[in-house]
Amino acid sequence: MQLSTDSPTAAPETRSRVLAQSKEELTREFRNLIRDGEALLRTTSNMSGEALAQAREQFRDQLAKARTRVGTVSRVAIDRGRRAAVATDEYVHASPWPAIGAAAAVGLLIGVLISRR
């Protein structure tokens, strides 16, 4: 059973995993688009006239589909990011001291790393 990020019982790890998957999907779509564009350039280098127009039309169709998929994935990622922010805000308000301790530890770690340079 997979927990949705809508679920109040979804753990922060589940939310971050789902967000990472959305990011991977978005990256994959961009790579596919670049690959298709490069393939179009290779195949159309010696074409002219009708064949070139047909190849361009096919690429336009692929580009439109990719834009739709990227738009969907990015909307999902944005929505999940907002939900994660809300969940984090609720957690910090419910348990401020652990959040303050974690922030202090991260700040200390960053300070140590910067001072070593």
N, C-alpha and C positions, 0 to 999 in steps of 0.2 A: 504494500500500500504506500503510495507516494503522497507526502504531505504537500498541500498547496501553500503558497505564500500568503493566501487569504486566511488560512487557518490560524487562530490565535495560539494553537498548540505547536505550530511550526517553529522549530528551533532556529536560532540565528545561523547555525551552520547550514541548515537546509536552505534558508533564504539566500545565503551567500553562494551556495553551490548552484542554485537555480539561476542566480544573477550571472555567475561565471559561465553557465551554459548558454545563456542568452548572448553574452559577449562573444563566445566562441562561434555561435551561429552567425552573428553579424560579421565577424572577421572572415568566416568561411564564405559568406556571400560576396564580400568584397574581393576575395581571392579568385572566386569563380568568375566574377565579372572581368577582372583583369586578365585572367587566362583566356576568356572568350574574346576579349578585345584584341589580345595578341594573336590569337588564332585567326581572327578576321583580317588583321593586317597581313599576316603571312599568306593567307589564301587569296587575298584580293590584290596582291602586288602585281600579278600578271593578268588581271581581269580588266575588262572594259565593258562599257555599255550596259546591256541588260543583266548580265551575270553580276556585275558590281552593284547595280541597283538592288538586285534581289538579296545579295549578301548584306548590304546596308540595312535593308528592311528587316532581315532576320536578326541582325544585331540590335536594331531598335526595339524589336519585340523582346529580346532577351534582356535588354537594359530596362525596359518598362517592368518586366516581371521581377527583376532584381531590385528595382526601386521599391516595388510593392512589398517584397519580402523584407528588405532592409527597414522599410518604414514600420512594418508590423513588429519585427524583432526589436527595433529601437523603442517603439512605444511600450512594448512589454518590459524591456529593460528599465525604462524610465519609471514605469508604474511600480515595478518591483523595488527599484531604488528608493522611491518615495515611501513605500510600505516599510522598507528596512529602516529608513530614517525615523518614521513614526514609531516603530517598535523600539528603536534605540532610545528615542526621546522618552517613551513610556517607561522603559527599564531604568533609565537614569533618574527619572523622577521618583520611581518606586524604590530604587536602591542607590542613593547618591554616593554613599561612601565607597563601595566597590568601584564605582565609575571614577571617582576622584583618585583612588589609589592606582587604578590602571593608567589614568592620564598622567599621574606623577611618575609612575614607572617608565612610561614611554618617553616622557620629557627628560628624565634622568638618562635613559639610554641614548637618546639623541644628543644630549649634552656631552656625554662621555665620548661618543663617536666623533662629534665635531671637534672636541678638544684634542683628540689624537692627531688631527691633521696638523 
